[in-house]
Amino acid sequence: MSNRNMFQGLLSVALLAAAATPAFSQAPALNPMSTFLKTMYTNNFNNILRTADKMPEENYGMRPGSQKEVRTFGQQVAHAAKFSFLWCAQAKGEKNPWAGKDPEQLTSKAEILKVAQDSFAYCSEVYSNLTDASGAETIDVTQENGRQTKNLRMGLLILNYGHNAEIYGSMVSYLRMKDLVPPASEPRPAAKKQ
């Protein structure tokens, strides 16, 4: 699936979910689309961080097969951070703080967790400042290959969320191969009876 098709599909889902958001709350949100996207992004990246933390360091170099082109578990985490920095910097209209460096070259769990936490903090500011109006603005984007394009600010942030969801899905498989339960799938505590 191309990035464009993935973006269009994710945008459709986000628009439908955002439109339904007021029906599930007592008062309609002022910025339903951006509020919905921020919540989804935050929940997803928290799952990435919790999963990265749960995986023992000795498994950070693990691949699910013998193909060298497949990312290791650690590279999956760093890949999410790498593109979060890229797309959030573009949405923010500033230089990527990791331009010229590749987080996927990091190997220790501590370094990889740090770059993932830093990218989450960096992007959280972008998502927190997003409104439906600012998300609808068309912005100039310089792609990795230097090509100049235009995109909606919210489009970049939806792309970032969708990409992170894809990476999280891969990370879950790595945990399962090691008989580890992903944090989001752990049993929930029983509700207290009143």
N, C-alpha and C positions, 0 to 999 in steps of 0.2 A: 504494500500500500504506500503510495507517495505521501510526502509530508502535506501536500495540498489536500489530498483526499482525507487524510487523518484529521487535519485541521477542520475541514468542512464538517466531518462527522462529529467531532468534539464540539464544535460551535453549535451545531444543531441540538445536541444533548444539553449543552450548557444553557441555551436559550429556553428550551422546554423546561428544564429544571428550575431555572431562575423565574420563569413565568409561574410555576407552581409554588414557589417558595411562600408567597403571601398567604396562600390557601392553608398552609400548615402552621402558620404562626398567628398570633393574635393581632398583630399590627403589621402592615406591609413595610418592608425594608425600603429605605430611601434609594438605595442603589442595589436592586436585587441581583443583577448579573454579577457585578464585581464582588458583592458580599458572598454570593454563592461560590464564585471562583476562588476567592481567598480562603474560604473554609475548606474547600476540596483540596487546594494546594497544601494548606497547613496539615491537614490530616494525612495526606499522602506522604509528604516529606517526613513527618513524624514517624510514619511506618518505616520509611527507608532508614532513618537514623536508628530506630529501635532494632531493626533487623540487622543492620551493620554492627551494632553493639553486641547483639546476641551471638553472632558468628564468632567462634574462637579464632584467634589470630593465625593458628597453624592452617586454617582452611581458607585464608584470604587469597592464596595462590592457586586454589582449586579451580579446575575447569570441568564442565560436565562431560567432556569427551576428550579425545586426543587431538582435536583440531586446534592448532595454534592461533587461528584467527578468531576463535571464540574467547571472549573476555573472561578473565578470572573473576572470582567473587569481588575481590578488592577493586578491580578495574570497573566492575559494574557500578559500585558505589561512587568511585571517582568520576565515571562517565556522567552520572546524574549531576554531580557537582559542576563538572566542566560546562555542560550545556545550560545549567541553571545560571551560572555566571554570565555566559554568553548572551542568552536571551533576555535576562533581566537587565543587563547593562544596555542592551539595545532598546528595551522598553523604557529605560530610564533616560536614554539619550546621552550616555557617557561611555568612556573607554572601559572595556572589559578588564577588571582587576587581575585576571589571570591570562591576559593576552601574551602570547609568546611562550607560555609555560603549559605543560600538559599534566594535569593531576593524575592521569592514568599511568604515569611513570612512577608514582609513589608506590611503595611496597609495604610499609608497616601499617598496622591497624591504626595506631595513634595518629599518624600523618593523614591517612585517608579519612578517618573520622573527623579530624580537625578541618580539613578542606570541605567536607560535606556540611559540617556545622556552620562554617563560615559562609558557604553558598546559601544555606538556608536563612541565615541572618540577613545576608545581603538582599536576597529575593523577598524576604518577609516585608522589608521596608517598601519595596516596589508594589507588592500586592496590597499592603495596608493603605498606601496612598492612592490606589486605583479607585476611580469612580466610574459609573456607567458612561458619563460624558467623556472623561479622559481616555477610557478604554476604546471609545469609538473614533478617536483621532487617528488619522493616517500619519505614520511616521516613516522617515527614511531609515533604511536598514542596510548596513554593509555586511554581506554574508561572509563566511569564512574564506571563500575563494576570491573575495574582493569585489564581487558583483554587487551593484547597487540595486536595491528593490524598495518597494513600499509595502507596508503592512499595517494592519490595525494594531494599536498597542495591545489591546486585549487579545488579539489573535496570537501575538508572540507569547503571551502569558498562558493562553490555552494550550498552545503547542508545548510549552514547557511542562505544564501539568500533565498532558497526555504522554509525553516522553517519559516523565518520571513514573507514571503509572505503569508504563511498559517495562521500565527497568525494575521497578518493585516486583512485578510479576516474575521476572527472571530470577531475582534474588530469592524469592520464596522457594523456587525449585532447588536452588543450591542448598538452602537450609533443610529442605525435606530430604535431600540425598544424604544428609548427615543425621537424619532422624531427629531433627530439631523442629519444634513447632514455632512457626512465625508468630511474633508478638500479637499481631492483629487476630490470630486464630486461637490464642490461648483461651481457656475457659474463663468466663466472666464470673466474678463473685456473685453468689446468690443474693437477690434483693432482700433487704431487711423487711420483716413483717411489722406492720404498725399496730 
